[in-house]
Amino acid sequence: MTRRLLLGYLGLTLFVLLSLELPLGIQNQRTERSDLTAKVSHDAMVLAADAEDAVQAPTRRQLDALASVAADYAARTGARVVIVDRRGFALIDTSARVRGTESFASRIEIAAALAGRYPRGVRTSKTLQQRLLYVAVPIASGGKVHGAVRITYPFSAVDARILRYWLILALIGVIVLAGATVVGVGLARFVTRPLRRLQAAAAAIGEGELETRAPEREGPPEVRSLAAVFNETVAKLARLLRSQGEFVADASHELRTPLTALRLRLENLPPSADRDAALHETDRLRELVDGLLSLARADAGSEGSGPVDAAALMRERLDAWLPLADEHGVALVSQLDGPLPVRAAPGRLAQVLDNLLSNALEASPAGGHITFSATALPARVELHLCDEGRGLTAEQRERAFDRFWRAGSDGGGSGLGLAIVRRLVAADEGEVELREASGGGVDAVVRLRRA
């Protein structure tokens, strides 16, 4: 957004500069040319007046004096002066190519001046390879034309002055644009700074930091109003999530006592099939309550992520579950070499491994194996936990992370274990999926960032 605002400021500034400088440059160009034409015309009239006597009755003294005046004028201005008699022969030519014998009668401007007119204009000289301004005036007295004066002036000098003026305008434009850039950057940052902070606050809230708030006293009124509405919405969301988490945790906790009392009463009843079925359903209900409590804690977890040796933690959990695995007749196999540093919360990762191990033990037959392994990728580390159970279909593996879903109608558990696993792994910006193991069971894969 800063770039867009800056481009908008510069675009507006450039439009104003062009609107002002283009007319100035064009007007200066016209003024320079018209002033030059008027000045040369005036000089030609003065020379014509001075040459009147010398042309009517030319003498060497008069022609030399007139030639001196013309030469001085040509030296000062860089122009070429040609004075001809009434037949068009040159009496004076400051170019010093020919004197007295060259005829200019065929030149259009000379012929027009000898006819009593005052031609002026611009033509390109093939000899000099440049544009020339020409002005011709008749030398006349008593209504009779005695000769003509023609002055040709190179446009290069005028073009140089025009170009210099354009360059000055361009330099002014560059300076103004540079100043506008500095001011525009400051204004753009003033406008976008609170928006960037608002964006950072939104990103932090998306990461679960619901206590974050956007600054409400910075930037334009519209941005301050947006920040206030944003903070109010976040506060309501935080209260709603906190209330929901507290409700689930409180309900799960309070349900434990009546469930324990109910189980004790059922255990005191005489043995029967109905009593055993009721005890089984009571155990399932207790697992469900424990799962809801664990899920509420996972949703409200605030433990920060940090470097953790995943290999050491996996070996630690393997040792902790080894006695229970021996009871089920299942072997726990470790294929871990060296440390595997990942970014995670130790408590969350341990809970993830415990949930996956519990599921693997339930699915593994007696005499089976549960294998721990890991794969190091450039930016991630994959933790694998493979069992040798019946496995799951592709559709079942996809739905296994849904809350309260179980593989079969007679399956045990609350259906919350893998939902809790996904939530805990996501809190560490990781991913979890179930694959088909090579032995026909399930390969639970947890991907975490490398530390």
Sequence and secondary structure as in RCSB ss.txt:
>XXXX:A:sequence
MTRRLLLGYLGLTLFVLLSLELPLGIQNQRTERSDLTAKVSHDAMVLAADAEDAVQAPTRRQLDALASVAADYAA
RTGARVVIVDRRGFALIDTSARVRGTESFASRIEIAAALAGRYPRGVRTSKTLQQRLLYVAVPIASGGKVHGAVR
ITYPFSAVDARILRYWLILALIGVIVLAGATVVGVGLARFVTRPLRRLQAAAAAIGEGELETRAPEREGPPEVRS
LAAVFNETVAKLARLLRSQGEFVADASHELRTPLTALRLRLENLPPSADRDAALHETDRLRELVDGLLSLARADA
GSEGSGPVDAAALMRERLDAWLPLADEHGVALVSQLDGPLPVRAAPGRLAQVLDNLLSNALEASPAGGHITFSAT
ALPARVELHLCDEGRGLTAEQRERAFDRFWRAGSDGGGSGLGLAIVRRLVAADEGEVELREASGGGVDAVVRLRR
A
>XXXX:A:secstr
 HHHHHHHHHHHHHHHHHHHHHHHHHHHHHHHHHHHHHHHHHHHHHHHHHHHHHHHS  HHHHHHHHHHHHHHHH
HH  EEEEEETTSBEEEETT S  SS B TTSHHHHHHHTT   EEEEEETTTTEEEEEEEEEEEETTEEEEEEE
EEEETHHHHHHHHHHHHHHHHHHHHHHHHHHHHHHHHHHHHHHHHHHHHHHHHHHHTT TT    SSSSSHHHHH
HHHHHHHHHHHHHHHHHHHHHHHHHHHHHHHHHHHHHHHHHHTS   HHHHHHHHHHHHHHHHHHHHHHHHHHHT
     EEEEHHHHHHHHHHHHHHHHHHHT EEEEE  S  EEEE HHHHHHHHHHHHHHHHHH  TT EEEEEEE
E SSEEEEEEE  SS   HHHHHHTTSTT  SSTT  S S HHHHHHHHHHHTT EEEEEE TTSSEEEEEEEEB
 
